[in-house]
Amino acid sequence: MAIRTVVWGENVHEHKNRTVAELYPRGMHQCIADALNADPAISATTATLQEAEHGLPAARLAQTDVLIWWGHAAHGDVRDDVVDRVADAVWGGMGLIVLHSGHFSKIFKKLMGAPCNLSWREAGERERLWLTSRNHPIAAGLPDHFELENEEMYGDPFGVPDPLETVFVSWFQGGEVFRSGLTYRRGAGNIFYFRPGHETYPTYHDANVQLVLRNSVKWAHNPAARIADPNAAPNRPVESALEPITARGGSLHVAGEEGFR
């Protein structure tokens, strides 16, 4: 079965900025989905901020193997209950790929438990991305480095936890460097942060960027059955212990109580 992927786009700049609209007449989310659907192993659809429940009701997330997230101008407009729903899905095993300015999204900050801050400059400068591991699945088929002629600069230090792996490091024409491809695991979910993707540049039309996105979907996919309730914390009664035991001392709870959260 093809990897069921949802590309979530904020879908704001496409309607407010002429440059973005000309570069992505059907939206960045659709451009990304089209690139993913070029691979028969992936089946990609889209969702946007403006849809009911931001296009991410519980039933749809239950049928989503990997979610891709792009946001910038409207992070605060994303409903907290939807963010919690997405986090539960990731903890249960759904893959998550966060793109570019999604570093400040509610979902990424929640899962990182960190400010996710960085320095930036919007000057259309050259970005050179270097592979740090030729054998990483996300880097499959890529040269040792590739360039984007026009991009927004992001500069380290990057206020995120230490990653499991750093797949790409970027150098910018102005001299800054940035850890631009980071992997994490939260619960049963695989997470990849990929830096390129400023909306006023044609980044998502680039063949190497599209290859990274297809590779990262395959890497993030967890084929195991989704954990139904990743927040479950059951009170196991004494009589169900694998070895016979007798309760001793005082207790705050009686058998079957949910306990404090």
Buried (B, 14 or more C-beta within 10 A) or exposed (E): EEBBBBBBBBBBBBEEBEEBBEBBEEBBBBBBBBBBBEBEEBBBBBBBBBEEBBBBBEEBBEEBBBBBBBBBBBBEEBEEEBBBBBBBBBBBBBBBBBBBBBBBBBBBBBBBEEEBEBEBBEEBBBBBBBBBEEEBEBBBEBEEBBBBEBBBBBBBEBEBEEBEEBBBBBBBBEEBBBBBBBBBEBBBBBBBBBBBBBBBBBBBEBEBBBBBBBBBBBBBBBEEEBBEEBEEEEEEEEEEEEEEEEEEEEEEEEEEEEEEE
